[in-house]
Amino acid sequence: MSDTRIKLFAPADLIPGLPDDVVLNCILPRLSWTSFPSLLGVSKSWNAVFTSRRIANIRRVSPGFQESLLAVIHKSRSRPCDELPDEICRCPWIMDINLAVSIYDPVLCVWEELPPIPSIPHGAPMFARCVCVDGELFVLGGCNPENWEPVQDVYRMDLASGLRKWEKCAGMNTARANFACTCYAGKIFVAGGHGRDSLVLATAELYDVQTDKWSPLPDLNIPRSECLGAVLNNQVHIVGGYTSTLVDDFPVQVEPVLDPHSTYCISSMEALDKHCTQWASTTSTGIPLQSFTVASGQLCPLTDGAMHKFNSVTTGKTGTDGMLISHFENEEDDDGTYLALAAVSVNQDIYAITRDSRSCYGSGFSFCKGTKAKSCAQGTGEVTWQSIECPFEIVELAPSCCSVSL
């Protein structure tokens, strides 16, 4: 068995008595991503394998070996005061917003908290967005916890290797937080959000992962904050969000809008054309979009305690063809309504960061799993929701999650 794509690690065998190409192609790709760091010390040959992207490259051509994980930004659970700068430890309120990024393995039901981003004393920015492209996890934008000012910073961790190391990338052209973010064709698209001086943004930009460069995109037709990004019908869409008014004299200074039924909640979407030259208005969902995911090619909003699906997204058309496919309830409490703040589709399931609507602001958060969600979006089966145990606290300052394929 030979594979010219794989460079063999001579002179030491990866596993004595077995050909290296057998080990590389048949054994090592089966090991869980969570075990990669511990495998670095097995030998120099193993270290060379697991500090490179070789396992990821093999998995890419052998889909049966791929792992489907998810990343979540949350309140840190592992940073005691003696590990933090003195100026932070003197302020309990600032200590209370130390954030982190964790990876969840749905098969093993295991969480791993990643190291804090080195240049951020609080571990991760507030109201940032995370997205994964080709095994690399990116954390973009957000607010500086010390002054609540939006930032342009972008950080990357190569999850395909055993090294858990953050690198700083080229910053966005515009500082933004609570913005739409999605990836398509190996590139990251960001749009909207709120900028400095509380301005609601219409600006959009594109990041090329290979060249580490940002390029401007056309402005959105409507400035949006707390909007969401998705890829539907091979087009990037910016969905929902809030604005301060529907007139054309933007940008506009606004205060945060907390009521999802506000006059300023946007139920429409905008689609970027394939040449990246303009945004076209698309079908209005007819409901406020607090969160959604894409399952089986369908837009599935999660709002007001329910999950819906929309069978089509038509440019220039208004109205809705959405239908209710699931009530979004906690399995242990049928009386509460749970609002989804962020959601992601992984394999056949949907995972959502939720908040009990009866709880006071800043509390009542949980992490939930909706099983058989994709088959339900296709018109068969029923979604069953259950709580996922988390070894950390989810807070309003970090409602972001994304799927990770390795």
C-alpha positions in Angstrom: 0.0 0.0 0.0 1.6 3.2 -1.1 0.6 6.8 -1.2 2.8 9.4 -2.9 0.9 12.2 -1.2 2.4 11.2 2.2 6.0 11.8 3.0 7.4 9.0 5.1 9.2 9.7 8.3 12.5 7.9 8.1 14.6 6.6 9.8 12.3 5.9 12.8 9.1 3.9 12.2 5.9 5.5 13.5 4.9 2.1 14.9 7.7 -0.5 14.8 6.9 -3.4 12.6 4.3 -1.6 10.5 4.9 0.3 7.3 4.6 4.1 7.8 2.0 4.5 5.0 -0.3 2.0 6.7 0.0 3.8 10.0 -0.5 7.2 8.4 -3.5 6.2 6.2 -5.2 3.6 8.4 -4.4 4.1 12.1 -3.5 7.7 13.0 -6.5 9.3 11.2 -8.8 7.3 13.5 -7.5 8.9 16.7 -9.6 11.6 18.3 -8.7 15.2 17.8 -8.7 15.6 21.6 -5.8 13.2 21.9 -3.5 15.1 19.5 -1.6 17.1 22.1 -0.8 14.0 24.2 0.5 12.2 21.1 3.2 14.9 20.4 5.5 13.3 23.0 5.3 9.7 21.7 8.3 10.2 19.4 9.9 12.7 17.1 8.2 11.0 14.1 4.8 11.3 15.8 5.5 14.9 16.8 6.3 15.7 13.1 2.9 14.2 12.1 0.8 15.9 14.7 2.3 19.3 14.4 1.6 19.3 10.7 -1.6 19.1 8.7 -0.9 15.6 7.5 -3.7 13.9 9.4 -6.2 16.6 8.2 -5.0 16.1 4.6 -5.6 12.3 4.8 -9.0 12.8 6.4 -10.0 15.2 3.6 -9.7 12.4 1.0 -11.1 9.8 3.4 -14.4 11.2 4.7 -15.0 8.3 7.0 -12.2 9.5 9.3 -13.5 13.1 9.6 -14.6 14.4 13.0 -17.5 16.9 13.3 -17.0 19.2 16.3 -18.2 22.6 17.3 -16.6 25.7 18.9 -18.3 27.9 21.5 -17.2 31.2 23.0 -18.2 31.3 26.7 -17.2 32.5 30.2 -13.8 31.1 31.2 -13.7 28.4 33.9 -10.0 27.9 34.2 -8.4 31.3 34.9 -7.9 31.9 38.6 -7.0 35.4 39.8 -3.3 34.6 40.2 -3.1 34.0 36.4 -4.6 37.4 35.5 -3.0 40.9 35.4 -3.2 42.8 38.7 -5.4 45.5 37.2 -8.0 43.0 36.3 -7.9 41.1 39.7 -8.6 44.4 41.5 -11.9 44.8 39.6 -14.3 41.9 40.3 -16.7 43.1 37.6 -14.0 42.9 34.9 -12.9 39.5 36.3 -16.5 38.3 35.8 -16.3 38.7 32.0 -13.2 36.6 31.3 -14.0 34.6 28.2 -12.7 31.5 26.5 -13.2 29.3 23.5 -14.0 25.6 23.8 -14.3 22.7 21.4 -17.1 20.1 21.9 -16.9 16.6 20.6 -20.5 15.4 20.2 -19.5 11.7 19.9 -17.3 11.6 23.1 -19.4 14.3 24.8 -16.1 15.9 25.8 -15.3 19.7 26.1 -11.8 21.1 25.7 -11.1 24.7 26.6 -8.5 26.2 24.4 -5.7 28.4 25.7 -6.6 32.1 26.1 -5.7 34.4 23.2 -2.3 35.8 24.4 -2.8 39.5 23.6 -6.2 39.6 25.3 -6.0 39.7 29.1 -9.6 38.6 29.4 -9.0 35.5 27.2 -11.3 36.5 24.3 -13.2 39.6 23.1 -16.8 40.2 24.0 -19.5 40.0 21.2 -16.9 38.4 18.9 -17.7 35.9 16.1 -16.0 32.5 15.5 -15.8 30.6 12.3 -13.8 27.6 11.0 -12.3 27.3 7.6 -10.4 24.2 6.5 -9.6 23.2 10.1 -8.5 26.6 11.1 -10.6 28.4 13.8 -10.9 32.2 13.6 -12.1 34.6 16.3 -13.0 37.9 14.8 -13.8 41.4 16.1 -15.9 42.0 19.2 -15.3 44.5 22.0 -12.4 45.2 24.3 -13.7 44.2 27.8 -11.9 47.1 29.4 -13.6 49.9 27.5 -16.3 48.1 25.4 -14.9 49.6 22.2 -15.2 47.4 19.1 -11.9 46.0 17.7 -10.6 45.0 14.3 -8.5 42.1 15.6 -8.6 38.6 14.1 -7.0 35.5 15.6 -6.4 32.0 14.2 -5.7 28.6 15.6 -4.9 25.6 13.4 -7.0 22.9 14.9 -5.8 20.4 12.4 -2.5 20.1 14.3 -1.8 19.1 17.8 -0.5 22.5 18.7 -3.0 24.7 20.6 -1.5 28.0 19.6 -3.2 31.3 18.6 -1.8 33.5 15.8 -2.7 37.1 15.0 -4.0 37.6 11.5 -4.5 40.8 9.5 -7.2 42.9 11.1 -10.5 43.8 9.6 -10.7 47.2 7.8 -13.5 48.2 10.2 -13.8 47.6 13.9 -17.0 45.8 14.6 -18.9 43.7 17.1 -22.2 41.7 17.0 -21.9 41.3 13.2 -22.7 38.7 10.6 -20.0 36.2 9.8 -19.9 33.2 7.5 -17.5 31.3 5.3 -17.7 30.2 1.7 -15.2 28.8 -0.8 -12.4 29.2 1.6 -13.1 32.8 2.4 -14.7 34.6 5.4 -17.4 37.2 4.9 -18.3 39.7 7.5 -21.0 42.5 7.4 -22.8 44.9 9.6 -22.5 45.0 13.4 -22.0 48.0 15.5 -18.8 50.1 15.3 -17.2 52.8 17.3 -19.4 55.5 18.7 -22.3 53.0 18.7 -22.8 53.3 14.9 -24.8 50.6 13.2 -22.7 49.5 10.3 -23.6 48.8 6.7 -20.0 48.0 5.7 -18.9 44.5 4.6 -15.6 42.9 3.8 -14.0 39.6 2.7 -11.0 37.8 4.1 -8.8 35.5 2.0 -7.5 32.8 4.3 -4.6 31.9 2.0 -3.2 35.5 1.5 -4.2 36.9 4.9 -5.7 39.9 3.3 -9.1 41.8 3.6 -10.9 43.3 0.7 -14.0 45.6 0.9 -17.4 44.5 -0.3 -20.4 46.7 -1.3 -22.3 48.1 1.6 -25.5 46.4 2.8 -28.8 48.0 1.7 -29.8 48.3 5.4 -27.3 48.8 8.2 -27.7 45.9 10.6 -26.4 45.0 14.1 -26.7 41.6 15.7 -27.3 40.2 12.2 -26.4 36.7 11.0 -24.5 35.2 8.1 -25.4 32.0 6.1 -24.7 30.4 2.7 -27.9 29.4 0.8 -28.1 28.4 -2.8 -24.3 29.0 -3.1 -24.8 32.6 -2.1 -23.7 34.5 1.0 -26.8 35.9 2.8 -26.9 38.4 5.7 -30.0 37.7 7.7 -32.1 39.7 10.2 -30.6 42.0 12.8 -31.6 45.3 14.3 -31.4 48.9 13.1 -32.6 52.2 14.4 -34.9 53.3 11.5 -35.7 52.3 8.0 -34.9 55.6 6.3 -31.8 56.0 4.0 -29.7 58.5 6.0 -27.3 56.0 7.5 -25.1 55.5 9.5 -27.2 56.2 12.6 -26.3 56.3 16.2 -28.4 53.9 18.3 -28.7 52.3 21.6 -28.7 48.5 21.8 -32.2 47.1 21.0 -33.0 44.3 23.4 -36.7 43.6 22.4 -36.8 41.2 19.4 -40.3 42.5 18.6 -39.1 46.1 18.3 -40.1 48.2 15.3 -36.4 48.2 14.4 -36.0 44.4 14.2 -35.3 43.4 10.6 -36.9 40.2 9.2 -35.5 40.5 5.7 -32.3 39.1 4.2 -29.7 40.4 1.6 -27.8 38.1 -0.8 -24.4 38.9 -2.3 -24.2 38.2 -6.1 -21.6 35.8 -7.4 -19.4 38.6 -8.6 -19.4 40.3 -5.1 -20.6 43.6 -6.6 -24.0 44.2 -4.9 -26.4 43.0 -2.3 -29.9 42.1 -3.4 -32.9 42.1 -1.0 -34.5 38.7 -0.6 -37.6 37.1 0.9 -38.7 38.5 4.3 -39.2 35.7 6.8 -42.0 37.6 8.4 -40.6 36.8 11.9 -37.9 38.4 14.0 -34.6 36.4 13.4 -32.8 36.1 16.7 -30.9 33.0 15.5 -31.0 30.3 12.9 -29.1 27.6 11.2 -29.0 25.9 7.8 -30.1 22.3 7.7 -30.4 20.2 4.5 -30.1 23.4 2.5 -33.1 25.1 4.3 -33.1 28.2 6.4 -34.2 27.1 9.9 -34.8 30.1 12.3 -35.1 29.4 16.0 -37.2 32.1 17.6 -39.9 32.6 20.2 -39.5 29.0 21.5 -40.0 27.4 18.1 -38.0 26.2 15.1 -39.3 27.0 11.6 -38.1 26.2 8.1 -38.2 28.2 4.8 -38.3 26.1 1.6 -36.9 28.9 -0.6 -35.2 32.2 -0.6 -36.3 34.3 -3.5 -34.5 37.5 -4.5 -36.9 40.5 -4.6 -39.8 38.6 -3.1 -41.5 39.6 0.1 -43.7 37.5 2.4 -42.9 34.1 3.9 -43.3 30.4 3.1 -42.1 29.3 6.5 -43.7 26.6 8.5 -43.4 25.6 12.2 -41.5 22.3 12.5 -40.6 22.1 16.2 -41.4 23.7 19.5 -38.1 24.7 21.2 -38.5 23.6 24.8 -36.4 22.3 27.6 -37.1 18.7 28.2 -37.3 19.2 32.0 -39.5 22.3 31.9 -42.5 22.5 29.6 -43.6 25.9 30.9 -40.7 28.0 29.8 -39.9 29.7 26.5 -36.3 29.4 25.5 -34.8 32.0 23.1 -32.0 30.8 20.9 -29.1 33.4 20.7 -26.9 31.3 18.4 -27.2 28.0 16.7 -25.1 25.7 14.5 -25.8 22.5 12.5 -23.5 19.5 13.1 -24.2 16.3 11.2 -27.9 15.5 11.8 -28.3 17.7 14.8 -28.6 21.4 15.7 -26.9 22.9 18.8 -28.1 26.2 20.2 -27.2 28.7 22.9 -30.4 29.5 24.6 -31.8 31.7 27.4 -35.0 31.1 29.5 -37.2 34.1 28.7 -38.4 34.2 32.3 -34.9 34.8 33.6 -33.5 38.2 34.4 -31.2 39.8 31.9 -27.7 38.1 31.9 -28.9 34.8 33.4 -30.8 31.6 32.5 -28.5 30.5 29.7 -28.0 26.9 28.5 -26.7 24.8 25.7 -29.2 22.5 23.9 -29.1 19.9 21.2 -31.9 19.2 18.7 -31.7 15.7 17.4 -32.9 14.6 13.9 -33.1 18.3 13.0 -32.0 17.8 9.4 -34.5 15.0 8.7 -37.2 17.3 10.2 -36.1 20.1 7.9 -36.6 17.6 5.0 -40.1 16.9 6.2 -39.6 13.7 8.1 -39.2 12.9 11.7 -39.5 15.1 14.8 -36.9 17.3 16.6 -36.2 16.2 20.1 -34.5 18.9 22.3 -32.2 18.1 25.2 -29.8 20.1 27.4 -26.1 19.5 27.0 -24.0 19.6 30.2 -21.3 22.3 30.0 -18.4 22.7 32.4 -18.6 26.4 32.1 -21.1 29.3 32.2 -22.6 30.8 29.0 -23.1 34.5 29.2 -24.8 37.3 27.1 -21.4 38.7 26.2 -20.4 35.7 24.0 -23.3 34.2 22.1 -21.3 32.7 19.2 -20.7 29.1 18.0 -19.6 27.4 14.8 -19.1 23.9 13.3 -15.6 22.5 13.0 -14.7 19.7 10.5 -11.4 18.0 11.0 
